[in-house]
Amino acid sequence: MVAITFGAARAAAAAVKGGKSKASFWSRFYKALVDARMRAAERELTLHRHLMADYDKDAVFGHNKKR
């Protein structure tokens, strides 16, 4: 009985101590995949931005400020 009580107390203390839960592997993988695809899309748009109608050669892609 004592082992069960102390085991539960340790588990509860560990849960409280951790506080912030870590995202799952698949969640982190998917976020990294989305971020990588976004960067690739921004690179492609930057490469071909001279073909856009409102081309401003000094503008930085994705930002409203000048370089």
Backbone as XML, in Angstrom:
<?xml version="1.0"?>
<chain id="A" units="angstrom">
  <residue number="1" name="MET">
    <atom name="N" x="0.810" y="-1.180" z="0.000"/>
    <atom name="CA" x="0.000" y="0.000" z="0.000"/>
    <atom name="C" x="0.864" y="1.258" z="0.000"/>
  </residue>
  <residue number="2" name="VAL">
    <atom name="N" x="1.931" y="1.241" z="0.746"/>
    <atom name="CA" x="2.810" y="2.401" z="0.821"/>
    <atom name="C" x="3.465" y="2.676" z="-0.531"/>
  </residue>
  <residue number="3" name="ALA">
    <atom name="N" x="3.883" y="1.632" z="-1.225"/>
    <atom name="CA" x="4.528" y="1.792" z="-2.529"/>
    <atom name="C" x="3.565" y="2.421" z="-3.527"/>
  </residue>
  <residue number="4" name="ILE">
    <atom name="N" x="2.326" y="2.037" z="-3.471"/>
    <atom name="CA" x="1.331" y="2.606" z="-4.382"/>
    <atom name="C" x="1.125" y="4.084" z="-4.065"/>
  </residue>
  <residue number="5" name="THR">
    <atom name="N" x="1.047" y="4.424" z="-2.785"/>
    <atom name="CA" x="0.840" y="5.812" z="-2.383"/>
    <atom name="C" x="2.004" y="6.695" z="-2.797"/>
  </residue>
  <residue number="6" name="PHE">
    <atom name="N" x="3.211" y="6.256" z="-2.522"/>
    <atom name="CA" x="4.371" y="7.052" z="-2.893"/>
    <atom name="C" x="4.556" y="7.117" z="-4.402"/>
  </residue>
  <residue number="7" name="GLY">
    <atom name="N" x="4.238" y="6.048" z="-5.100"/>
    <atom name="CA" x="4.332" y="6.046" z="-6.558"/>
    <atom name="C" x="3.385" y="7.067" z="-7.173"/>
  </residue>
  <residue number="8" name="ALA">
    <atom name="N" x="2.174" y="7.138" z="-6.640"/>
    <atom name="CA" x="1.201" y="8.107" z="-7.143"/>
    <atom name="C" x="1.626" y="9.523" z="-6.814"/>
  </residue>
  <residue number="9" name="ALA">
    <atom name="N" x="2.224" y="9.709" z="-5.635"/>
    <atom name="CA" x="2.670" y="11.046" z="-5.238"/>
    <atom name="C" x="3.797" y="11.525" z="-6.144"/>
  </residue>
  <residue number="10" name="ARG">
    <atom name="N" x="4.708" y="10.633" z="-6.487"/>
    <atom name="CA" x="5.807" y="11.011" z="-7.379"/>
    <atom name="C" x="5.277" y="11.370" z="-8.763"/>
  </residue>
  <residue number="11" name="ALA">
    <atom name="N" x="4.331" y="10.591" z="-9.256"/>
    <atom name="CA" x="3.761" y="10.866" z="-10.568"/>
    <atom name="C" x="3.038" y="12.210" z="-10.578"/>
  </residue>
  <residue number="12" name="ALA">
    <atom name="N" x="2.295" y="12.493" z="-9.514"/>
    <atom name="CA" x="1.581" y="13.765" z="-9.422"/>
    <atom name="C" x="2.562" y="14.928" z="-9.322"/>
  </residue>
  <residue number="13" name="ALA">
    <atom name="N" x="3.624" y="14.758" z="-8.530"/>
    <atom name="CA" x="4.624" y="15.811" z="-8.388"/>
    <atom name="C" x="5.343" y="16.051" z="-9.712"/>
  </residue>
  <residue number="14" name="ALA">
    <atom name="N" x="5.625" y="14.994" z="-10.442"/>
    <atom name="CA" x="6.297" y="15.141" z="-11.735"/>
    <atom name="C" x="5.390" y="15.874" z="-12.728"/>
  </residue>
  <residue number="15" name="ALA">
    <atom name="N" x="4.104" y="15.585" z="-12.676"/>
    <atom name="CA" x="3.167" y="16.258" z="-13.577"/>
    <atom name="C" x="3.079" y="17.742" z="-13.260"/>
  </residue>
  <residue number="16" name="VAL">
    <atom name="N" x="3.066" y="18.095" z="-12.001"/>
    <atom name="CA" x="2.996" y="19.497" z="-11.591"/>
    <atom name="C" x="4.311" y="20.196" z="-11.896"/>
  </residue>
  <residue number="17" name="LYS">
    <atom name="N" x="5.415" y="19.507" z="-11.661"/>
    <atom name="CA" x="6.730" y="20.097" z="-11.854"/>
    <atom name="C" x="6.983" y="20.408" z="-13.330"/>
  </residue>
  <residue number="18" name="GLY">
    <atom name="N" x="6.564" y="19.498" z="-14.229"/>
    <atom name="CA" x="6.784" y="19.692" z="-15.656"/>
    <atom name="C" x="6.052" y="20.919" z="-16.169"/>
  </residue>
  <residue number="19" name="GLY">
    <atom name="N" x="4.797" y="21.071" z="-15.799"/>
    <atom name="CA" x="4.030" y="22.245" z="-16.175"/>
    <atom name="C" x="3.750" y="22.325" z="-17.664"/>
  </residue>
  <residue number="20" name="LYS">
    <atom name="N" x="4.749" y="22.689" z="-18.418"/>
    <atom name="CA" x="4.568" y="22.890" z="-19.856"/>
    <atom name="C" x="4.781" y="21.570" z="-20.588"/>
  </residue>
  <residue number="21" name="SER">
    <atom name="N" x="3.791" y="21.125" z="-21.335"/>
    <atom name="CA" x="3.945" y="19.867" z="-22.054"/>
    <atom name="C" x="4.628" y="20.116" z="-23.400"/>
  </residue>
  <residue number="22" name="LYS">
    <atom name="N" x="5.423" y="19.181" z="-23.799"/>
    <atom name="CA" x="6.157" y="19.273" z="-25.050"/>
    <atom name="C" x="5.249" y="18.823" z="-26.184"/>
  </residue>
  <residue number="23" name="ALA">
    <atom name="N" x="5.354" y="19.486" z="-27.312"/>
    <atom name="CA" x="4.545" y="19.116" z="-28.466"/>
    <atom name="C" x="4.989" y="17.742" z="-28.968"/>
  </residue>
  <residue number="24" name="SER">
    <atom name="N" x="4.072" y="17.018" z="-29.558"/>
    <atom name="CA" x="4.400" y="15.685" z="-30.052"/>
    <atom name="C" x="5.357" y="15.772" z="-31.235"/>
  </residue>
  <residue number="25" name="PHE">
    <atom name="N" x="5.989" y="14.656" z="-31.532"/>
    <atom name="CA" x="6.926" y="14.589" z="-32.646"/>
    <atom name="C" x="6.250" y="15.001" z="-33.943"/>
  </residue>
  <residue number="26" name="TRP">
    <atom name="N" x="5.047" y="14.473" z="-34.203"/>
    <atom name="CA" x="4.357" y="14.762" z="-35.462"/>
    <atom name="C" x="3.935" y="16.224" z="-35.553"/>
  </residue>
  <residue number="27" name="SER">
    <atom name="N" x="3.585" y="16.809" z="-34.427"/>
    <atom name="CA" x="3.227" y="18.223" z="-34.412"/>
    <atom name="C" x="4.434" y="19.091" z="-34.770"/>
  </residue>
  <residue number="28" name="ARG">
    <atom name="N" x="5.579" y="18.775" z="-34.142"/>
    <atom name="CA" x="6.808" y="19.524" z="-34.457"/>
    <atom name="C" x="7.244" y="19.286" z="-35.895"/>
  </residue>
  <residue number="29" name="PHE">
    <atom name="N" x="7.111" y="18.043" z="-36.379"/>
    <atom name="CA" x="7.467" y="17.712" z="-37.757"/>
    <atom name="C" x="6.609" y="18.492" z="-38.748"/>
  </residue>
  <residue number="30" name="TYR">
    <atom name="N" x="5.298" y="18.525" z="-38.504"/>
    <atom name="CA" x="4.389" y="19.228" z="-39.403"/>
    <atom name="C" x="4.678" y="20.732" z="-39.410"/>
  </residue>
  <residue number="31" name="LYS">
    <atom name="N" x="4.952" y="21.313" z="-38.242"/>
    <atom name="CA" x="5.267" y="22.734" z="-38.174"/>
    <atom name="C" x="6.554" y="23.038" z="-38.940"/>
  </residue>
  <residue number="32" name="ALA">
    <atom name="N" x="7.561" y="22.185" z="-38.794"/>
    <atom name="CA" x="8.816" y="22.372" z="-39.531"/>
    <atom name="C" x="8.585" y="22.259" z="-41.031"/>
  </residue>
  <residue number="33" name="LEU">
    <atom name="N" x="7.733" y="21.327" z="-41.443"/>
    <atom name="CA" x="7.417" y="21.154" z="-42.860"/>
    <atom name="C" x="6.709" y="22.394" z="-43.416"/>
  </residue>
  <residue number="34" name="VAL">
    <atom name="N" x="5.741" y="22.906" z="-42.689"/>
    <atom name="CA" x="5.012" y="24.102" z="-43.120"/>
    <atom name="C" x="5.951" y="25.301" z="-43.197"/>
  </residue>
  <residue number="35" name="ASP">
    <atom name="N" x="6.813" y="25.461" z="-42.200"/>
    <atom name="CA" x="7.764" y="26.575" z="-42.206"/>
    <atom name="C" x="8.729" y="26.480" z="-43.388"/>
  </residue>
  <residue number="36" name="ALA">
    <atom name="N" x="9.203" y="25.272" z="-43.675"/>
    <atom name="CA" x="10.125" y="25.083" z="-44.799"/>
    <atom name="C" x="9.450" y="25.406" z="-46.127"/>
  </residue>
  <residue number="37" name="ARG">
    <atom name="N" x="8.206" y="24.986" z="-46.275"/>
    <atom name="CA" x="7.479" y="25.267" z="-47.527"/>
    <atom name="C" x="7.207" y="26.767" z="-47.666"/>
  </residue>
  <residue number="38" name="MET">
    <atom name="N" x="6.946" y="27.442" z="-46.544"/>
    <atom name="CA" x="6.712" y="28.888" z="-46.583"/>
    <atom name="C" x="7.986" y="29.607" z="-47.011"/>
  </residue>
  <residue number="39" name="ARG">
    <atom name="N" x="9.122" y="29.197" z="-46.462"/>
    <atom name="CA" x="10.393" y="29.811" z="-46.862"/>
    <atom name="C" x="10.680" y="29.561" z="-48.336"/>
  </residue>
  <residue number="40" name="ALA">
    <atom name="N" x="10.380" y="28.363" z="-48.831"/>
    <atom name="CA" x="10.591" y="28.052" z="-50.251"/>
    <atom name="C" x="9.690" y="28.916" z="-51.129"/>
  </residue>
  <residue number="41" name="ALA">
    <atom name="N" x="8.451" y="29.101" z="-50.711"/>
    <atom name="CA" x="7.529" y="29.941" z="-51.482"/>
    <atom name="C" x="8.014" y="31.390" z="-51.501"/>
  </residue>
  <residue number="42" name="GLU">
    <atom name="N" x="8.494" y="31.884" z="-50.357"/>
    <atom name="CA" x="9.005" y="33.253" z="-50.309"/>
    <atom name="C" x="10.243" y="33.414" z="-51.196"/>
  </residue>
  <residue number="43" name="ARG">
    <atom name="N" x="11.105" y="32.384" z="-51.227"/>
    <atom name="CA" x="12.275" y="32.437" z="-52.115"/>
    <atom name="C" x="11.856" y="32.510" z="-53.568"/>
  </residue>
  <residue number="44" name="GLU">
    <atom name="N" x="10.876" y="31.702" z="-53.968"/>
    <atom name="CA" x="10.391" y="31.719" z="-55.350"/>
    <atom name="C" x="9.787" y="33.073" z="-55.705"/>
  </residue>
  <residue number="45" name="LEU">
    <atom name="N" x="8.987" y="33.623" z="-54.800"/>
    <atom name="CA" x="8.395" y="34.931" z="-55.065"/>
    <atom name="C" x="9.467" y="36.011" z="-55.168"/>
  </residue>
  <residue number="46" name="THR">
    <atom name="N" x="10.496" y="35.902" z="-54.336"/>
    <atom name="CA" x="11.591" y="36.875" z="-54.388"/>
    <atom name="C" x="12.328" y="36.772" z="-55.717"/>
  </residue>
  <residue number="47" name="LEU">
    <atom name="N" x="12.539" y="35.549" z="-56.193"/>
    <atom name="CA" x="13.238" y="35.360" z="-57.466"/>
    <atom name="C" x="12.471" y="35.948" z="-58.651"/>
  </residue>
  <residue number="48" name="HIS">
    <atom name="N" x="11.159" y="35.914" z="-58.574"/>
    <atom name="CA" x="10.332" y="36.344" z="-59.701"/>
    <atom name="C" x="9.535" y="37.613" z="-59.432"/>
  </residue>
  <residue number="49" name="ARG">
    <atom name="N" x="9.898" y="38.353" z="-58.401"/>
    <atom name="CA" x="9.111" y="39.537" z="-58.058"/>
    <atom name="C" x="9.215" y="40.629" z="-59.113"/>
  </residue>
  <residue number="50" name="HIS">
    <atom name="N" x="10.252" y="40.604" z="-59.944"/>
    <atom name="CA" x="10.370" y="41.615" z="-60.998"/>
    <atom name="C" x="9.266" y="41.469" z="-62.046"/>
  </residue>
  <residue number="51" name="LEU">
    <atom name="N" x="8.585" y="40.335" z="-62.064"/>
    <atom name="CA" x="7.494" y="40.106" z="-63.002"/>
    <atom name="C" x="6.145" y="40.597" z="-62.476"/>
  </residue>
  <residue number="52" name="MET">
    <atom name="N" x="6.096" y="40.961" z="-61.208"/>
    <atom name="CA" x="4.836" y="41.418" z="-60.612"/>
    <atom name="C" x="4.539" y="42.857" z="-61.025"/>
  </residue>
  <residue number="53" name="ALA">
    <atom name="N" x="3.257" y="43.195" z="-61.071"/>
    <atom name="CA" x="2.830" y="44.519" z="-61.531"/>
    <atom name="C" x="3.316" y="45.639" z="-60.617"/>
  </residue>
  <residue number="54" name="ASP">
    <atom name="N" x="3.242" y="45.434" z="-59.318"/>
    <atom name="CA" x="3.624" y="46.498" z="-58.378"/>
    <atom name="C" x="5.042" y="46.262" z="-57.859"/>
  </residue>
  <residue number="55" name="TYR">
    <atom name="N" x="5.971" y="46.023" z="-58.736"/>
    <atom name="CA" x="7.361" y="45.716" z="-58.388"/>
    <atom name="C" x="8.062" y="46.948" z="-57.828"/>
  </residue>
  <residue number="56" name="ASP">
    <atom name="N" x="8.680" y="46.771" z="-56.670"/>
    <atom name="CA" x="9.495" y="47.815" z="-56.056"/>
    <atom name="C" x="10.829" y="47.172" z="-55.724"/>
  </residue>
  <residue number="57" name="LYS">
    <atom name="N" x="11.866" y="47.505" z="-56.467"/>
    <atom name="CA" x="13.137" y="46.792" z="-56.341"/>
    <atom name="C" x="13.787" y="46.950" z="-54.970"/>
  </residue>
  <residue number="58" name="ASP">
    <atom name="N" x="13.433" y="47.982" z="-54.211"/>
    <atom name="CA" x="14.026" y="48.198" z="-52.904"/>
    <atom name="C" x="13.225" y="47.570" z="-51.765"/>
  </residue>
  <residue number="59" name="ALA">
    <atom name="N" x="12.037" y="47.075" z="-52.060"/>
    <atom name="CA" x="11.184" y="46.496" z="-51.007"/>
    <atom name="C" x="11.699" y="45.129" z="-50.612"/>
  </residue>
  <residue number="60" name="VAL">
    <atom name="N" x="11.556" y="44.812" z="-49.343"/>
    <atom name="CA" x="11.920" y="43.505" z="-48.826"/>
    <atom name="C" x="10.645" y="42.676" z="-48.789"/>
  </residue>
  <residue number="61" name="PHE">
    <atom name="N" x="10.680" y="41.455" z="-49.323"/>
    <atom name="CA" x="9.494" y="40.635" z="-49.376"/>
    <atom name="C" x="8.935" y="40.354" z="-47.988"/>
  </residue>
  <residue number="62" name="GLY">
    <atom name="N" x="7.624" y="40.510" z="-47.836"/>
    <atom name="CA" x="6.971" y="40.210" z="-46.583"/>
    <atom name="C" x="7.034" y="41.322" z="-45.552"/>
  </residue>
  <residue number="63" name="HIS">
    <atom name="N" x="7.647" y="42.438" z="-45.887"/>
    <atom name="CA" x="7.765" y="43.544" z="-44.936"/>
    <atom name="C" x="7.395" y="44.839" z="-45.640"/>
  </residue>
  <residue number="64" name="ASN">
    <atom name="N" x="6.900" y="45.777" z="-44.891"/>
    <atom name="CA" x="6.506" y="47.070" z="-45.457"/>
    <atom name="C" x="7.625" y="48.095" z="-45.397"/>
  </residue>
  <residue number="65" name="LYS">
    <atom name="N" x="8.768" y="47.693" z="-44.927"/>
    <atom name="CA" x="9.854" y="48.648" z="-44.798"/>
    <atom name="C" x="10.900" y="48.454" z="-45.895"/>
  </residue>
  <residue number="66" name="LYS">
    <atom name="N" x="11.661" y="49.467" z="-46.103"/>
    <atom name="CA" x="12.735" y="49.413" z="-47.104"/>
    <atom name="C" x="13.975" y="48.778" z="-46.494"/>
  </residue>
  <residue number="67" name="ARG">
    <atom name="N" x="14.853" y="48.286" z="-47.324"/>
    <atom name="CA" x="16.115" y="47.708" z="-46.844"/>
    <atom name="C" x="17.036" y="48.752" z="-46.306"/>
  </residue>
</chain>
